[in-house]
Amino acid sequence: MRNKIKAFLVLFMVLALVIQPITITRAATPATKVTKKTLYVGGDNYKITFNNLDKAATVKYSTSDKKIASVTTQGVIKPVAKGTAVITVKITQSKKSYESKITVTVMNPYVKITNPVKELKVGDTYKFEAKTYGLKKTATTWTVSDKSVAKIDAKTRTLTALKAGSVKVTFKDTVSGKSNSVTVTVKSSSAKPTATPTPTPTPKPTQAPVEVPELPEDELFGYDIWEDGVIITEIYDVEVTSVDIPRKLGGYTVVAIDDGAFEALSELKTVKMPSTITYIGDYAFGSCEALTSITIPSGVTHIGDGAFEYCTSLAKLTLPEKLTEMGSNMFEGCGKLASITIPAGIEELPEYSFSECVSLKTVTFKEGLQLIGDEAFYGCTALTAVDFPKSLKEIYGSAFEGCTSLAKISFSSGLESIEDSAFSGCIKLTSVVLPSTLTYLGSAFSGCEKLSSVTIPKSVEDIGSGAFDDCSGSLKLKVKKNSYAYEYVVDEEIPYSTY
């Protein structure tokens, strides 16, 4: 009996050495390499690429909106117009069916100064950086509004501060006409600076994260280490309807939301954020068309470009008092947003901030705002009245153009410049009194069909061509005798009275 047992054990050991384990390999799932893509009107197309796609597989493509983005039978996505579309990709491989979706955000091309500076001292130099987005052929230039205050070398992009004053620096693509400007205050070299001459811009979330080994995984959120906590980089469930962002992930405090982290989640309706968050990146919630409710924590100081653009169901939102940085296009196309208050910490309201917010009826500016950017409120057709703060110095081009319900604007002493088309097409404006501090008036009121009375102060030193084209036939300008405005109305043969 013992010999039989020994023989059996020997046989078992031999079999264990001879027989190798059998590995079952499952077929890899084919899928598109990206689930989100940003394209630009008139810009490059995008060829869809795949992971784990067999040569024998068949693929079919379709788009949710051909007016926004089309797709060819070969999988080439072509941007058509601004908006969001979903490209559906159906794959048949090894007799099995698979489906992938790519959310395509199509934007208008633009240019941007990427490292703006607010203040320099006489004698300082500063090298600007800028980018073009979605433009194929470009020819860029750099200019300044007052060469006696500062000069710029267009080749090296270096600004030299010459004397105390304020100067506008403009980066422009002469092919498309797209431009972006920043205003720099130059202080005398003896003045005590209120800020570092060459400030470092708020770091992008994608620049700050560092690798941390064995960072615990989360079922819903992707995240990474950032500054003194973690930043949420993505959400895995693209069909989620409600999100409650936790205070901590992996034992770390959640302090930021990365660029595009929740972008184009078409089903997302509500978002709750913990009070620990201080930074919201570019396009973080852009094109979340179903989003109706979101509370921004009181400690947030930075909200990036397009953070809530085209959230077409968002009707109400409060900006925190500690907010000091707002990106361009932040609420562009939010068609249901009814009111907004700009906090005191915002000195410059960027371009396109509330462009085409067609339900926006009330805007409140707190003291502190110094500049309103290009097309900031363009096409806000429900806006009826605007009361500007005393701190405001400049209103850039087309800032309120096409605000067809705007019937009353109240300027405060302190405003120095109103640029071209700032109020063009505001067809319900009937009278305007410009402030005594104004020095430049561009072609700002063209197409104001009912505008019949404008008071221009003696401080105005220049008026743009066609400033009052296509206004009321009964338009009469009120001017100071022997002022520049007086010479203007006489030369242009515009009816006037003196005061």
C-alpha positions as CSV (number, residue, x, y, z in Angstrom):
1,M,0.0,0.0,0.0
2,R,2.8,2.4,0.9
3,N,4.5,1.6,-2.4
4,K,1.3,2.5,-4.3
5,I,1.1,5.8,-2.5
6,K,4.7,6.6,-3.3
7,A,4.2,5.7,-6.9
8,F,1.1,8.0,-7.1
9,L,3.0,10.9,-5.5
10,V,5.8,10.5,-8.0
11,L,3.4,10.4,-10.9
12,F,1.6,13.5,-9.6
13,M,4.9,15.5,-9.3
14,V,5.9,14.5,-12.8
15,L,2.6,15.6,-14.3
16,A,2.9,18.9,-12.4
17,L,6.2,19.6,-14.0
18,V,5.1,18.6,-17.5
19,I,1.7,20.2,-17.7
20,Q,2.0,24.0,-18.2
21,P,-0.8,26.3,-17.1
22,I,-3.3,27.2,-19.8
23,T,-3.7,31.0,-20.4
24,I,-7.0,32.2,-21.8
25,T,-6.6,35.4,-23.8
26,R,-9.7,37.5,-24.2
27,A,-10.0,39.6,-27.3
28,A,-9.2,43.3,-26.6
29,T,-12.1,45.6,-27.0
30,P,-11.9,48.0,-29.9
31,A,-12.5,51.7,-29.1
32,T,-11.6,55.2,-30.2
33,K,-8.5,56.7,-28.8
34,V,-10.3,59.8,-27.6
35,T,-13.7,60.5,-26.2
36,K,-13.5,64.3,-26.4
37,K,-12.1,66.6,-29.0
38,T,-11.9,70.4,-29.5
39,L,-11.9,71.7,-33.1
40,Y,-12.2,75.2,-34.5
41,V,-14.4,76.7,-37.2
42,G,-12.3,76.9,-40.4
43,G,-9.5,75.0,-38.7
44,D,-8.1,71.5,-39.1
45,N,-10.2,68.3,-39.4
46,Y,-9.6,65.4,-37.1
47,K,-9.1,61.7,-38.3
48,I,-10.6,59.3,-35.8
49,T,-8.0,56.7,-34.6
50,F,-8.5,53.5,-32.6
51,N,-7.1,51.1,-30.1
52,N,-7.4,47.3,-30.8
53,L,-9.1,47.6,-34.1
54,D,-8.7,44.6,-36.5
55,K,-8.1,45.2,-40.2
56,A,-11.2,43.1,-40.9
57,A,-13.4,45.2,-38.7
58,T,-16.2,47.3,-40.2
59,V,-16.8,50.8,-38.8
60,K,-19.7,53.2,-39.3
61,Y,-19.9,56.9,-38.2
62,S,-22.7,59.3,-37.5
63,T,-23.1,62.8,-36.0
64,S,-25.7,64.2,-33.7
65,D,-25.7,67.5,-35.5
66,K,-24.3,68.1,-39.0
67,K,-24.6,71.8,-38.5
68,I,-22.0,71.7,-35.8
69,A,-19.6,68.9,-36.9
70,S,-19.9,66.4,-39.8
71,V,-18.1,63.1,-40.2
72,T,-17.1,61.3,-43.4
73,T,-17.4,57.5,-44.1
74,Q,-13.6,57.4,-43.5
75,G,-13.9,58.8,-40.0
76,V,-12.8,62.4,-40.7
77,I,-14.5,64.9,-38.4
78,K,-15.0,68.4,-40.0
79,P,-15.9,71.4,-37.8
80,V,-18.7,73.4,-39.2
81,A,-20.1,75.9,-36.7
82,K,-19.7,76.8,-33.0
83,G,-21.3,74.3,-30.6
84,T,-21.2,70.7,-29.4
85,A,-21.9,67.5,-31.3
86,V,-21.5,63.8,-30.5
87,I,-19.9,61.5,-33.1
88,T,-21.1,57.9,-32.7
89,V,-18.8,55.2,-33.9
90,K,-20.2,51.7,-34.4
91,I,-17.7,48.8,-34.7
92,T,-18.3,45.3,-35.8
93,Q,-15.4,43.0,-35.1
94,S,-15.2,39.2,-34.7
95,K,-19.0,39.0,-35.0
96,K,-19.4,41.3,-32.0
97,S,-20.7,44.9,-31.9
98,Y,-19.1,47.8,-30.1
99,E,-19.9,51.5,-29.8
100,S,-17.8,54.5,-28.9
101,K,-18.7,58.2,-28.7
102,I,-16.6,61.3,-29.2
103,T,-18.0,64.6,-27.8
104,V,-16.8,67.3,-30.3
105,T,-16.7,71.0,-29.1
106,V,-16.3,73.4,-32.0
107,M,-15.1,76.9,-31.1
108,N,-14.5,80.0,-33.1
109,P,-10.8,80.7,-33.7
110,Y,-9.1,83.2,-31.4
111,V,-5.9,84.7,-30.2
112,K,-4.7,85.2,-26.7
113,I,-1.9,86.8,-24.7
114,T,-1.0,84.0,-22.4
115,N,1.1,85.8,-19.8
116,P,-0.5,89.2,-19.2
117,V,1.0,91.7,-16.8
118,K,-0.9,94.5,-15.1
119,E,1.9,96.8,-13.8
120,L,5.4,97.8,-14.5
121,K,7.8,100.5,-13.4
122,V,9.5,103.0,-15.7
123,G,12.6,101.3,-17.1
124,D,11.2,97.7,-16.7
125,T,11.1,95.4,-19.7
126,Y,8.6,92.5,-20.1
127,K,8.5,89.7,-22.7
128,F,4.9,88.8,-23.7
129,E,3.8,85.4,-24.9
130,A,0.8,84.7,-27.1
131,K,-0.9,81.9,-29.0
132,T,-3.4,81.5,-31.9
133,Y,-6.1,78.9,-31.6
134,G,-7.7,77.3,-34.7
135,L,-6.1,79.7,-37.3
136,K,-4.3,78.1,-40.2
137,K,-2.5,81.0,-41.9
138,T,-1.4,83.8,-39.6
139,A,0.5,87.0,-39.6
140,T,0.8,88.4,-36.1
141,T,1.7,91.9,-34.9
142,W,2.2,93.7,-31.6
143,T,1.2,97.3,-31.0
144,V,0.8,99.8,-28.2
145,S,-1.8,102.5,-27.8
146,D,0.7,105.2,-26.6
147,K,4.3,105.0,-27.7
148,S,5.3,107.7,-25.2
149,V,4.3,105.5,-22.3
150,A,5.8,102.2,-23.6
151,K,7.3,100.8,-26.7
152,I,7.2,97.2,-27.9
153,D,9.6,95.2,-30.2
154,A,7.3,93.2,-32.4
155,K,9.9,90.6,-33.1
156,T,11.0,89.9,-29.6
157,R,7.6,90.7,-28.0
158,T,9.4,92.8,-25.4
159,L,7.7,95.8,-23.9
160,T,9.8,98.7,-22.5
161,A,8.1,101.0,-20.0
162,L,9.1,104.6,-20.7
163,K,7.0,106.9,-18.5
164,A,4.2,106.8,-16.0
165,G,0.8,106.2,-17.5
166,S,-1.5,103.6,-18.9
167,V,-1.0,101.8,-22.2
168,K,-2.9,99.1,-24.1
169,V,-0.8,96.3,-25.6
170,T,-2.5,94.5,-28.5
171,F,-1.6,91.1,-30.1
172,K,-3.3,90.8,-33.5
173,D,-3.5,88.3,-36.4
174,T,-3.8,90.6,-39.5
175,V,-5.1,87.7,-41.7
176,S,-8.2,86.9,-39.6
177,G,-8.5,90.2,-37.8
178,K,-8.6,88.5,-34.4
179,S,-6.9,90.4,-31.6
180,N,-6.4,90.3,-27.8
181,S,-5.4,93.3,-25.6
182,V,-4.2,93.9,-22.1
183,T,-3.8,97.2,-20.3
184,V,-0.5,97.9,-18.5
185,T,-0.1,100.6,-15.9
186,V,3.4,102.1,-15.8
187,K,4.4,103.7,-12.5
188,S,7.4,106.0,-11.9
189,S,10.5,104.1,-10.8
190,S,10.4,105.9,-7.4
191,A,6.8,104.7,-6.7
192,K,6.5,101.8,-4.4
193,P,5.1,98.9,-6.5
194,T,1.8,97.4,-5.5
195,A,2.6,94.2,-7.3
196,T,5.6,92.3,-8.6
197,P,6.7,93.9,-12.0
198,T,6.7,90.5,-13.8
199,P,4.1,88.4,-12.1
200,T,3.9,84.7,-12.6
201,P,0.4,83.8,-14.0
202,T,-1.7,81.3,-12.0
203,P,-0.3,77.9,-12.9
204,K,-2.3,75.6,-15.1
205,P,-3.5,72.5,-13.3
206,T,-1.8,70.4,-16.0
207,Q,1.6,72.0,-15.1
208,A,1.3,71.5,-11.4
209,P,0.5,67.8,-10.8
210,V,3.5,65.5,-9.9
211,E,3.6,61.7,-10.0
212,V,2.8,60.0,-6.7
213,P,3.3,56.2,-6.6
214,E,0.4,54.0,-5.6
215,L,-2.1,56.8,-5.4
216,P,-5.4,55.1,-4.5
217,E,-7.9,54.7,-7.3
218,D,-11.4,56.1,-7.1
219,E,-14.5,54.5,-8.7
220,L,-15.9,57.8,-10.1
221,F,-13.1,60.4,-10.3
222,G,-9.6,60.5,-11.8
223,Y,-7.3,62.8,-9.8
224,D,-3.7,63.8,-9.2
225,I,-1.6,65.6,-6.6
226,W,-1.7,69.4,-7.1
227,E,-0.2,72.0,-4.7
228,D,-1.4,71.3,-1.2
229,G,-4.1,68.7,-2.2
230,V,-5.5,67.0,-5.2
231,I,-7.0,68.1,-8.5
232,I,-9.9,66.2,-10.2
233,T,-8.8,65.5,-13.7
234,E,-11.8,63.5,-15.1
235,I,-15.0,61.6,-14.3
236,Y,-15.4,58.1,-15.5
237,D,-19.2,58.0,-15.8
238,V,-20.0,60.2,-18.8
239,E,-23.8,59.7,-18.4
240,V,-23.9,60.9,-14.8
241,T,-26.8,63.3,-13.9
242,S,-25.7,64.5,-10.5
243,V,-22.2,64.9,-9.0
244,D,-21.3,65.5,-5.4
245,I,-17.6,66.1,-5.3
246,P,-16.1,64.8,-2.1
247,R,-14.0,66.8,0.2
248,K,-11.1,64.3,0.1
249,L,-9.8,61.7,-2.4
250,G,-7.2,59.1,-1.5
251,G,-6.7,60.8,1.9
252,Y,-5.9,64.2,0.2
253,T,-8.0,67.4,0.2
254,V,-9.7,68.2,-3.1
255,V,-8.6,71.8,-4.0
256,A,-9.0,72.1,-7.7
257,I,-10.8,71.0,-10.9
258,D,-8.7,70.5,-14.0
259,D,-9.2,71.8,-17.5
260,G,-12.2,70.0,-19.2
261,A,-12.7,67.6,-16.2
262,F,-16.5,67.6,-16.7
263,E,-16.7,69.2,-20.2
264,A,-19.6,68.2,-22.4
265,L,-21.3,65.8,-20.0
266,S,-24.7,66.0,-21.7
267,E,-26.7,64.4,-18.9
268,L,-25.2,66.3,-16.0
269,K,-27.8,68.4,-14.2
270,T,-26.5,69.3,-10.7
271,V,-23.0,69.7,-9.2
272,K,-22.1,70.1,-5.5
273,M,-18.5,71.2,-4.7
274,P,-16.8,71.2,-1.3
275,S,-15.6,74.4,0.3
276,T,-12.0,73.3,-0.1
277,I,-11.9,74.0,-3.8
278,T,-10.1,77.3,-4.9
279,Y,-9.4,76.7,-8.6
280,I,-11.6,75.8,-11.5
281,G,-9.8,75.2,-14.8
282,D,-10.5,76.0,-18.5
283,Y,-13.7,74.5,-19.9
284,A,-14.2,72.5,-16.7
285,F,-18.0,72.4,-17.1
286,G,-18.2,73.8,-20.7
287,S,-21.0,72.6,-22.9
288,C,-22.8,70.7,-20.0
289,E,-26.1,71.6,-21.7
290,A,-28.4,70.0,-19.0
291,L,-26.7,71.7,-16.1
292,T,-29.2,73.7,-14.1
293,S,-27.7,74.0,-10.6
294,I,-24.1,74.5,-9.4
295,T,-22.8,76.3,-6.3
296,I,-19.3,77.7,-6.6
297,P,-17.5,77.6,-3.2
298,S,-16.7,80.9,-1.5
299,G,-13.0,80.3,-1.5
300,V,-12.6,80.0,-5.3
301,T,-10.2,82.6,-6.6
302,H,-9.7,81.5,-10.2
303,I,-12.2,80.3,-12.9
304,G,-10.7,79.6,-16.3
305,D,-11.6,80.2,-20.0
306,G,-15.0,78.8,-21.0
307,A,-15.5,77.2,-17.7
308,F,-19.3,77.3,-18.1
309,E,-19.7,78.3,-21.7
310,Y,-22.8,76.9,-23.5
311,C,-24.3,75.5,-20.3
312,T,-27.6,76.3,-22.0
313,S,-29.9,75.3,-19.1
314,L,-28.0,77.2,-16.4
315,A,-30.3,80.0,-15.1
316,K,-28.7,81.1,-11.9
317,L,-25.2,81.2,-10.5
318,T,-23.4,83.3,-7.9
319,L,-19.7,84.2,-8.3
320,P,-17.8,84.1,-5.0
321,E,-16.5,87.4,-3.4
322,K,-12.9,86.1,-3.3
323,L,-12.8,85.6,-7.1
324,T,-9.9,87.6,-8.7
325,E,-9.4,85.8,-12.0
326,M,-12.0,85.2,-14.7
327,G,-11.2,83.6,-18.0
328,S,-12.6,84.6,-21.4
329,N,-15.8,83.1,-22.7
330,M,-16.6,82.0,-19.2
331,F,-20.4,82.1,-19.6
332,E,-20.7,82.6,-23.4
333,G,-23.9,81.1,-24.8
334,C,-25.6,80.5,-21.4
335,G,-29.0,81.2,-22.9
336,K,-31.0,81.0,-19.7
337,L,-28.7,82.9,-17.3
338,A,-30.9,85.8,-16.0
339,S,-28.6,87.8,-13.7
340,I,-25.1,88.1,-12.5
341,T,-23.0,90.1,-10.0
342,I,-19.3,90.8,-10.8
343,P,-17.4,90.7,-7.5
344,A,-15.1,93.5,-6.4
345,G,-12.0,91.4,-6.9
346,I,-12.4,91.3,-10.7
347,E,-10.4,94.2,-12.2
348,E,-10.7,93.1,-15.8
349,L,-13.8,91.4,-17.3
350,P,-12.3,89.3,-20.2
351,E,-13.6,89.2,-23.8
352,Y,-16.8,87.2,-24.6
353,S,-17.5,86.7,-20.9
354,F,-21.3,86.8,-21.3
355,S,-21.6,87.0,-25.0
356,E,-24.9,85.8,-26.4
357,C,-26.5,85.3,-22.9
358,V,-29.8,86.2,-24.4
359,S,-31.8,86.0,-21.2
360,L,-29.4,88.1,-19.1
361,K,-31.6,91.0,-17.8
362,T,-29.5,92.3,-14.8
363,V,-25.8,92.9,-14.4
364,T,-24.4,94.3,-11.2
365,F,-20.8,95.7,-11.2
366,K,-19.1,96.1,-7.8
367,E,-16.4,98.8,-7.4
368,G,-13.1,97.5,-8.4
369,L,-13.8,96.7,-12.1
370,Q,-11.5,98.7,-14.4
371,L,-12.0,97.2,-17.8
372,I,-14.7,95.5,-19.8
373,G,-13.3,93.3,-22.6
374,D,-14.2,92.9,-26.3
375,E,-17.8,91.6,-26.8
376,A,-18.1,90.9,-23.1
377,F,-21.9,91.3,-23.3
378,Y,-22.3,91.0,-27.1
379,G,-25.9,90.0,-28.1
380,C,-27.3,90.1,-24.6
381,T,-30.7,91.0,-26.0
382,A,-32.6,91.0,-22.7
383,L,-30.3,93.5,-20.9
384,T,-32.3,96.6,-20.2
385,A,-30.0,98.9,-18.1
386,V,-26.4,99.1,-17.0
387,D,-25.0,101.2,-14.1
388,F,-21.2,101.4,-14.4
389,P,-18.9,101.7,-11.3
390,K,-16.7,104.6,-10.6
391,S,-13.6,102.4,-10.8
392,L,-14.2,101.6,-14.5
393,K,-11.7,103.1,-16.9
394,E,-12.1,101.4,-20.3
395,I,-14.9,99.7,-22.3
396,Y,-13.5,97.7,-25.2
397,G,-14.9,97.1,-28.7
398,S,-18.4,95.7,-29.2
399,A,-18.7,95.1,-25.4
400,F,-22.4,95.8,-25.5
401,E,-23.1,95.6,-29.2
402,G,-26.4,94.2,-30.2
403,C,-28.0,94.6,-26.8
404,T,-31.3,95.4,-28.4
405,S,-33.3,96.0,-25.1
406,L,-30.7,98.3,-23.5
407,A,-32.5,101.5,-22.9
408,K,-30.4,103.1,-20.1
409,I,-26.7,103.4,-19.4
410,S,-25.2,105.4,-16.5
411,F,-21.6,106.3,-16.6
412,S,-19.5,107.4,-13.6
413,S,-16.7,109.8,-13.4
414,G,-13.4,107.8,-14.0
415,L,-14.2,106.3,-17.4
416,E,-11.5,107.3,-19.9
417,S,-12.1,105.3,-23.1
418,I,-15.1,103.8,-25.0
419,E,-13.9,101.9,-28.1
420,D,-15.4,101.1,-31.5
421,S,-18.9,99.5,-31.6
422,A,-19.1,99.4,-27.8
423,F,-22.8,100.1,-27.9
424,S,-23.6,99.7,-31.7
425,G,-27.0,98.4,-32.4
426,C,-28.5,99.3,-29.0
427,I,-31.7,100.3,-30.7
428,K,-33.6,101.4,-27.6
429,L,-31.0,103.9,-26.3
430,T,-32.5,107.4,-26.5
431,S,-30.0,109.6,-24.6
432,V,-26.5,109.3,-23.2
433,V,-24.4,111.5,-20.9
434,L,-20.7,110.8,-21.2
435,P,-18.6,111.3,-18.1
436,S,-16.3,114.3,-17.6
437,T,-13.2,112.1,-17.5
438,L,-13.7,110.6,-21.0
439,T,-10.8,111.2,-23.4
440,Y,-11.5,108.8,-26.2
441,L,-14.8,107.9,-27.9
442,G,-14.6,105.4,-30.8
443,S,-17.3,104.7,-33.3
444,A,-19.3,103.5,-30.3
445,F,-22.9,104.3,-31.0
446,S,-23.4,103.5,-34.6
447,G,-26.8,101.9,-35.4
448,C,-28.5,103.2,-32.3
449,E,-31.7,104.0,-34.2
450,K,-33.5,106.0,-31.4
451,L,-30.5,107.8,-30.0
452,S,-31.5,111.5,-30.1
453,S,-29.3,113.1,-27.4
454,V,-25.6,112.7,-26.4
455,T,-23.7,115.0,-24.1
456,I,-20.0,115.0,-24.8
457,P,-17.6,116.5,-22.2
458,K,-14.7,118.9,-23.1
459,S,-12.2,116.2,-21.9
460,V,-12.8,114.2,-25.1
461,E,-9.7,114.5,-27.3
462,D,-10.6,112.1,-30.1
463,I,-13.8,110.7,-31.7
464,G,-13.8,107.8,-34.1
465,S,-15.1,107.9,-37.6
466,G,-18.8,107.1,-37.8
467,A,-19.4,107.3,-34.1
468,F,-23.0,108.2,-34.6
469,D,-23.8,106.7,-38.0
470,D,-27.4,105.4,-38.5
471,C,-28.7,107.0,-35.3
472,S,-32.0,108.9,-35.0
473,G,-32.6,111.6,-37.6
474,S,-33.3,113.9,-34.7
475,L,-29.9,113.3,-33.1
476,K,-28.4,116.4,-31.4
477,L,-25.1,116.4,-29.7
478,K,-24.5,118.7,-26.6
479,V,-20.9,120.0,-26.6
480,K,-18.7,122.6,-24.9
481,K,-17.8,125.5,-27.2
482,N,-14.2,125.5,-28.3
483,S,-13.7,121.9,-27.3
484,Y,-12.6,119.0,-29.6
485,A,-16.2,117.8,-29.7
486,Y,-17.3,121.2,-30.8
487,E,-14.9,121.1,-33.8
488,Y,-16.1,117.5,-34.5
489,V,-19.8,118.4,-34.8
490,V,-19.0,121.4,-37.0
491,D,-16.7,119.4,-39.3
492,E,-19.2,116.5,-39.5
493,E,-22.2,118.8,-39.8
494,I,-24.0,117.1,-37.0
495,P,-26.8,119.1,-35.3
496,Y,-25.6,120.4,-31.8
497,S,-26.1,122.7,-29.0
498,T,-23.6,124.1,-26.5
499,Y,-23.6,124.1,-22.7
